Amino acid sequence: MAAGAQAEEATFKPAACEEGQAVAFEDLAAAYSAILFGEYHGTTEMPEAFGNAVAQAAGNGRRIVVALEYPPDWQDDLDSVMAAPDEVAAMDAFAMHHTGDGRTSDAMRNMLLQLRALKLAGADIHVIAADKRRERTVEEAEQAAALDLPDMVDRTLGQRDIDLALHSKAACEAIGCDLILLYAGNMHTRLSITESGWFDEAGNKTPFWTAPAGYVLAQFMPAASVYLFHRGGYGMSQSTEGMYGMRKLTPSAPEFVAEDEVYYCTGGDPMFSHALSVGKVTPSMGN
């Protein structure tokens, strides 16, 4: 089934898989119409791991939507990166963009170059800016309102999650893609309703329930969510007070993730269906 196909009423559930069972990425790409990768912003290794996954999936001739956590008004510049005559021109086309939280780090820019190289080599990949707009279009608002979500979900504060999913789905339907590969912070890629928080400029948190992009996409198609773990190290990230800087990271990989760069089933975890450790992480500068 193409990733853009209309869903049945019930949510698609990941296939049963025991915790710690290793699985080949090609098997994931063959079994699912959307695979979401949940990252920790500001490392070198996580964007590289995602780029490698795109390369592997595209190697079998799939038409792929690569959905990134950037606002849609960056789309023209992303297109310019992909079409640039050389790497210098590609980076110049994106140089003005900064998110302040690691999503435009040097590693992310290198990942864009990796995607550009894949496209130039003939890979059928379509890179899209899938985050929310400053103001929704009427059509987007209607699509979001039509979603069957639990009453607890705050559709206003959780707009980013909903729009990440719906923008990715729309892009896939527009080109008849075979697979969506979505890369975003791991709060956005979960498969279940989760509690999130909005922080004001003073760092005060307003908690709310959100329908992550993984949950929304799973209403329409078979979706897997890969949590990117690490073995400790350092990363660049933004604090709740808005301060961006280097932070020491405690190893996050669970015991059942025995080897790095191997995909493992999580054994029915409601949030993430699969796990991948990228090993020890190093900080990626730029923001």
FENGI-V635062 format. One record per residue. N is the residue number from 1. SS is DSSP state (A for helix, B for strand, O for the rest). OMEGA is omega in degrees with one decimal (none if undefined). D_CENTER is the distance of its C-alpha to the mean C-alpha in Angstrom with 2 decimals. Layout:
n:N ss:SS omega:OMEGA d_center:D_CENTER
n:N ss:SS omega:OMEGA d_center:D_CENTER
//
This chain:
n:1 ss:O omega:176.2 d_center:21.23
n:2 ss:O omega:-174.8 d_center:19.14
n:3 ss:O omega:-178.7 d_center:15.73
n:4 ss:O omega:-175.9 d_center:17.33
n:5 ss:O omega:-179.4 d_center:20.17
n:6 ss:O omega:-177.4 d_center:21.27
n:7 ss:O omega:164.6 d_center:20.83
n:8 ss:O omega:-178.4 d_center:23.76
n:9 ss:O omega:-176.7 d_center:24.28
n:10 ss:O omega:176.4 d_center:23.06
n:11 ss:O omega:174.0 d_center:19.49
n:12 ss:O omega:-179.4 d_center:18.52
n:13 ss:O omega:175.1 d_center:18.63
n:14 ss:O omega:179.4 d_center:17.33
n:15 ss:O omega:179.1 d_center:20.38
n:16 ss:O omega:-175.2 d_center:22.59
n:17 ss:O omega:-175.1 d_center:22.11
n:18 ss:O omega:177.3 d_center:23.93
n:19 ss:O omega:178.5 d_center:22.48
n:20 ss:O omega:177.7 d_center:22.57
n:21 ss:O omega:179.0 d_center:22.92
n:22 ss:B omega:-179.4 d_center:21.50
n:23 ss:B omega:178.6 d_center:19.84
n:24 ss:O omega:-179.9 d_center:19.39
n:25 ss:A omega:178.9 d_center:16.05
n:26 ss:A omega:177.0 d_center:18.11
n:27 ss:A omega:175.7 d_center:19.14
n:28 ss:A omega:-177.7 d_center:15.63
n:29 ss:A omega:179.1 d_center:15.06
n:30 ss:A omega:-173.6 d_center:18.48
n:31 ss:A omega:-173.1 d_center:18.17
n:32 ss:O omega:176.3 d_center:14.99
n:33 ss:O omega:175.6 d_center:14.07
n:34 ss:B omega:174.4 d_center:10.34
n:35 ss:B omega:-179.3 d_center:8.37
n:36 ss:B omega:178.5 d_center:5.09
n:37 ss:B omega:-179.4 d_center:4.73
n:38 ss:B omega:-173.9 d_center:5.63
n:39 ss:B omega:165.5 d_center:7.37
n:40 ss:O omega:-175.8 d_center:10.60
n:41 ss:O omega:167.7 d_center:11.02
n:42 ss:O omega:174.5 d_center:14.04
n:43 ss:B omega:176.6 d_center:14.59
n:44 ss:O omega:-166.9 d_center:15.68
n:45 ss:A omega:-174.9 d_center:14.72
n:46 ss:A omega:174.4 d_center:11.00
n:47 ss:A omega:178.5 d_center:10.11
n:48 ss:A omega:178.8 d_center:13.08
n:49 ss:A omega:178.4 d_center:12.04
n:50 ss:A omega:177.6 d_center:8.96
n:51 ss:A omega:178.3 d_center:11.53
n:52 ss:A omega:177.9 d_center:13.97
n:53 ss:A omega:177.0 d_center:12.08
n:54 ss:A omega:-179.5 d_center:11.87
n:55 ss:A omega:-179.2 d_center:15.52
n:56 ss:A omega:-179.6 d_center:16.52
n:57 ss:A omega:-178.2 d_center:15.22
n:58 ss:A omega:-177.6 d_center:16.79
n:59 ss:O omega:179.5 d_center:19.92
n:60 ss:O omega:172.9 d_center:21.11
n:61 ss:O omega:179.4 d_center:21.34
n:62 ss:O omega:169.0 d_center:18.45
n:63 ss:O omega:-168.3 d_center:17.43
n:64 ss:B omega:166.1 d_center:13.67
n:65 ss:B omega:175.6 d_center:11.42
n:66 ss:B omega:-174.1 d_center:8.75
n:67 ss:B omega:-177.3 d_center:6.66
n:68 ss:B omega:-175.3 d_center:6.03
n:69 ss:O omega:177.4 d_center:6.64
n:70 ss:O omega:179.8 d_center:10.28
n:71 ss:O omega:-176.3 d_center:13.16
n:72 ss:A omega:179.3 d_center:14.81
n:73 ss:A omega:171.0 d_center:17.92
n:74 ss:A omega:-171.6 d_center:16.40
n:75 ss:A omega:-179.2 d_center:16.20
n:76 ss:A omega:179.8 d_center:19.71
n:77 ss:A omega:173.5 d_center:19.11
n:78 ss:A omega:177.2 d_center:16.08
n:79 ss:A omega:178.9 d_center:18.51
n:80 ss:A omega:176.0 d_center:21.14
n:81 ss:A omega:-176.0 d_center:19.19
n:82 ss:A omega:-176.3 d_center:18.77
n:83 ss:A omega:-174.8 d_center:22.45
n:84 ss:O omega:-178.1 d_center:24.00
n:85 ss:O omega:178.8 d_center:27.11
n:86 ss:O omega:-174.9 d_center:26.25
n:87 ss:A omega:178.9 d_center:23.81
n:88 ss:A omega:178.0 d_center:25.76
n:89 ss:A omega:179.0 d_center:25.56
n:90 ss:A omega:-179.8 d_center:21.84
n:91 ss:A omega:176.0 d_center:21.32
n:92 ss:A omega:-178.0 d_center:23.96
n:93 ss:O omega:-176.3 d_center:22.10
n:94 ss:O omega:-169.8 d_center:19.21
n:95 ss:O omega:-175.4 d_center:21.45
n:96 ss:O omega:-173.6 d_center:21.95
n:97 ss:O omega:178.0 d_center:18.42
n:98 ss:O omega:178.8 d_center:17.75
n:99 ss:O omega:-179.5 d_center:15.54
n:100 ss:O omega:-178.5 d_center:17.59
n:101 ss:O omega:177.6 d_center:14.96
n:102 ss:O omega:-178.9 d_center:13.71
n:103 ss:O omega:175.1 d_center:10.96
n:104 ss:O omega:179.2 d_center:13.84
n:105 ss:O omega:176.8 d_center:15.33
n:106 ss:A omega:179.9 d_center:17.39
n:107 ss:A omega:177.1 d_center:14.94
n:108 ss:A omega:177.7 d_center:12.28
n:109 ss:A omega:176.1 d_center:15.29
n:110 ss:A omega:176.5 d_center:16.34
n:111 ss:A omega:176.3 d_center:13.13
n:112 ss:A omega:176.9 d_center:13.92
n:113 ss:A omega:177.2 d_center:17.37
n:114 ss:A omega:178.1 d_center:16.34
n:115 ss:A omega:177.5 d_center:14.64
n:116 ss:A omega:180.0 d_center:17.83
n:117 ss:A omega:177.2 d_center:20.01
n:118 ss:A omega:-178.9 d_center:18.55
n:119 ss:A omega:178.7 d_center:19.16
n:120 ss:A omega:179.6 d_center:22.62
n:121 ss:O omega:175.3 d_center:23.39
n:122 ss:O omega:178.6 d_center:22.98
n:123 ss:O omega:-178.4 d_center:19.53
n:124 ss:O omega:-179.5 d_center:18.73
n:125 ss:B omega:-177.7 d_center:15.27
n:126 ss:B omega:-174.1 d_center:14.42
n:127 ss:B omega:-176.6 d_center:12.04
n:128 ss:B omega:171.7 d_center:11.37
n:129 ss:B omega:-165.6 d_center:10.89
n:130 ss:O omega:-177.9 d_center:9.40
n:131 ss:O omega:-178.0 d_center:10.08
n:132 ss:O omega:171.5 d_center:13.51
n:133 ss:O omega:172.8 d_center:16.78
n:134 ss:O omega:175.5 d_center:19.59
n:135 ss:O omega:179.0 d_center:21.48
n:136 ss:O omega:168.4 d_center:20.45
n:137 ss:O omega:178.2 d_center:22.50
n:138 ss:A omega:-179.5 d_center:24.94
n:139 ss:A omega:179.1 d_center:23.23
n:140 ss:A omega:179.5 d_center:19.83
n:141 ss:A omega:179.5 d_center:21.80
n:142 ss:A omega:179.0 d_center:23.67
n:143 ss:A omega:179.1 d_center:20.71
n:144 ss:A omega:-179.2 d_center:19.19
n:145 ss:A omega:-177.4 d_center:22.70
n:146 ss:A omega:-179.3 d_center:23.21
n:147 ss:O omega:177.2 d_center:20.49
n:148 ss:O omega:-176.7 d_center:22.27
n:149 ss:O omega:176.0 d_center:20.84
n:150 ss:O omega:-177.1 d_center:22.81
n:151 ss:O omega:-177.3 d_center:25.14
n:152 ss:O omega:-175.4 d_center:23.73
n:153 ss:B omega:175.2 d_center:20.47
n:154 ss:O omega:-175.1 d_center:20.78
n:155 ss:O omega:179.0 d_center:19.58
n:156 ss:O omega:178.9 d_center:20.37
n:157 ss:O omega:179.1 d_center:18.75
n:158 ss:O omega:-176.3 d_center:15.76
n:159 ss:A omega:-177.3 d_center:15.49
n:160 ss:A omega:-178.4 d_center:12.11
n:161 ss:A omega:-179.6 d_center:10.52
n:162 ss:A omega:-176.2 d_center:12.87
n:163 ss:A omega:174.3 d_center:12.43
n:164 ss:A omega:-179.3 d_center:8.67
n:165 ss:A omega:-175.1 d_center:9.75
n:166 ss:A omega:176.1 d_center:13.09
n:167 ss:A omega:178.6 d_center:12.33
n:168 ss:A omega:179.0 d_center:10.18
n:169 ss:A omega:-179.0 d_center:13.09
n:170 ss:A omega:179.0 d_center:15.68
n:171 ss:A omega:179.0 d_center:14.64
n:172 ss:A omega:179.7 d_center:14.84
n:173 ss:A omega:-177.1 d_center:18.14
n:174 ss:A omega:-176.7 d_center:19.49
n:175 ss:A omega:-176.4 d_center:19.49
n:176 ss:O omega:-174.8 d_center:19.80
n:177 ss:O omega:176.4 d_center:16.81
n:178 ss:O omega:-172.3 d_center:16.84
n:179 ss:B omega:169.6 d_center:13.20
n:180 ss:B omega:170.6 d_center:9.77
n:181 ss:B omega:-175.1 d_center:7.10
n:182 ss:B omega:-178.3 d_center:3.64
n:183 ss:B omega:-177.1 d_center:1.97
n:184 ss:B omega:174.3 d_center:3.08
n:185 ss:B omega:-170.6 d_center:6.41
n:186 ss:O omega:171.4 d_center:7.60
n:187 ss:O omega:-174.3 d_center:9.70
n:188 ss:O omega:-170.0 d_center:7.38
n:189 ss:O omega:-174.9 d_center:6.16
n:190 ss:O omega:-176.0 d_center:9.88
n:191 ss:O omega:-178.4 d_center:12.32
n:192 ss:O omega:173.6 d_center:15.20
n:193 ss:O omega:-175.9 d_center:16.54
n:194 ss:B omega:176.4 d_center:16.35
n:195 ss:B omega:178.2 d_center:18.22
n:196 ss:B omega:-179.8 d_center:16.63
n:197 ss:B omega:174.3 d_center:18.64
n:198 ss:B omega:-177.6 d_center:19.43
n:199 ss:B omega:175.2 d_center:21.37
n:200 ss:O omega:-175.3 d_center:24.15
n:201 ss:O omega:179.5 d_center:25.51
n:202 ss:O omega:-179.9 d_center:27.73
n:203 ss:O omega:178.1 d_center:25.01
n:204 ss:O omega:-174.2 d_center:26.15
n:205 ss:B omega:170.4 d_center:23.65
n:206 ss:B omega:-178.4 d_center:23.65
n:207 ss:B omega:175.7 d_center:22.10
n:208 ss:B omega:177.0 d_center:20.77
n:209 ss:B omega:-177.1 d_center:19.23
n:210 ss:B omega:172.5 d_center:15.99
n:211 ss:O omega:-176.4 d_center:14.50
n:212 ss:O omega:-178.6 d_center:10.77
n:213 ss:A omega:178.0 d_center:8.61
n:214 ss:A omega:178.2 d_center:9.05
n:215 ss:A omega:-177.5 d_center:12.69
n:216 ss:A omega:179.9 d_center:13.16
n:217 ss:A omega:-179.3 d_center:11.92
n:218 ss:O omega:171.9 d_center:14.11
n:219 ss:O omega:-172.7 d_center:16.98
n:220 ss:O omega:-172.5 d_center:17.03
n:221 ss:O omega:173.9 d_center:16.07
n:222 ss:O omega:-175.3 d_center:15.69
n:223 ss:B omega:174.1 d_center:12.20
n:224 ss:B omega:177.9 d_center:11.29
n:225 ss:B omega:-178.5 d_center:9.00
n:226 ss:B omega:175.2 d_center:9.25
n:227 ss:B omega:178.4 d_center:10.00
n:228 ss:B omega:178.6 d_center:10.54
n:229 ss:B omega:177.8 d_center:14.12
n:230 ss:O omega:-179.8 d_center:16.71
n:231 ss:O omega:-178.2 d_center:20.52
n:232 ss:O omega:-177.9 d_center:21.10
n:233 ss:B omega:-177.8 d_center:21.77
n:234 ss:B omega:176.0 d_center:20.82
n:235 ss:B omega:174.6 d_center:17.92
n:236 ss:B omega:-179.3 d_center:17.95
n:237 ss:B omega:-178.1 d_center:16.74
n:238 ss:B omega:177.4 d_center:18.01
n:239 ss:O omega:177.8 d_center:20.39
n:240 ss:O omega:177.2 d_center:20.96
n:241 ss:O omega:177.6 d_center:23.84
n:242 ss:O omega:179.9 d_center:21.75
n:243 ss:O omega:-178.1 d_center:23.06
n:244 ss:B omega:-179.7 d_center:20.93
n:245 ss:B omega:-178.2 d_center:22.12
n:246 ss:B omega:179.7 d_center:22.12
n:247 ss:B omega:174.8 d_center:21.89
n:248 ss:B omega:-175.1 d_center:23.02
n:249 ss:B omega:174.8 d_center:20.61
n:250 ss:O omega:179.7 d_center:22.09
n:251 ss:O omega:-175.3 d_center:21.07
n:252 ss:O omega:-174.3 d_center:18.55
n:253 ss:O omega:177.0 d_center:18.77
n:254 ss:O omega:-175.3 d_center:20.91
n:255 ss:O omega:-176.0 d_center:24.09
n:256 ss:O omega:174.2 d_center:23.07
n:257 ss:O omega:-169.1 d_center:20.57
n:258 ss:O omega:-176.3 d_center:23.61
n:259 ss:O omega:175.3 d_center:22.39
n:260 ss:O omega:176.4 d_center:19.69
n:261 ss:O omega:175.6 d_center:17.58
n:262 ss:O omega:178.5 d_center:18.42
n:263 ss:B omega:179.5 d_center:16.30
n:264 ss:B omega:171.6 d_center:17.99
n:265 ss:B omega:179.5 d_center:18.22
n:266 ss:O omega:174.9 d_center:18.16
n:267 ss:O omega:175.4 d_center:21.14
n:268 ss:O omega:173.6 d_center:20.28
n:269 ss:O omega:-175.9 d_center:18.18
n:270 ss:O omega:-175.9 d_center:17.36
n:271 ss:O omega:-174.7 d_center:14.00
n:272 ss:O omega:-178.2 d_center:12.55
n:273 ss:O omega:-174.9 d_center:14.18
n:274 ss:B omega:-177.8 d_center:13.76
n:275 ss:B omega:176.4 d_center:13.89
n:276 ss:B omega:174.9 d_center:13.88
n:277 ss:B omega:177.7 d_center:15.81
n:278 ss:O omega:-179.7 d_center:15.58
n:279 ss:O omega:178.1 d_center:19.07
n:280 ss:O omega:-174.2 d_center:20.49
n:281 ss:B omega:176.7 d_center:18.39
n:282 ss:O omega:-176.5 d_center:19.82
n:283 ss:B omega:173.1 d_center:19.09
n:284 ss:O omega:-177.0 d_center:17.83
n:285 ss:O omega:-173.7 d_center:20.00
n:286 ss:O omega:179.5 d_center:19.42
n:287 ss:O omega:none d_center:17.44
//
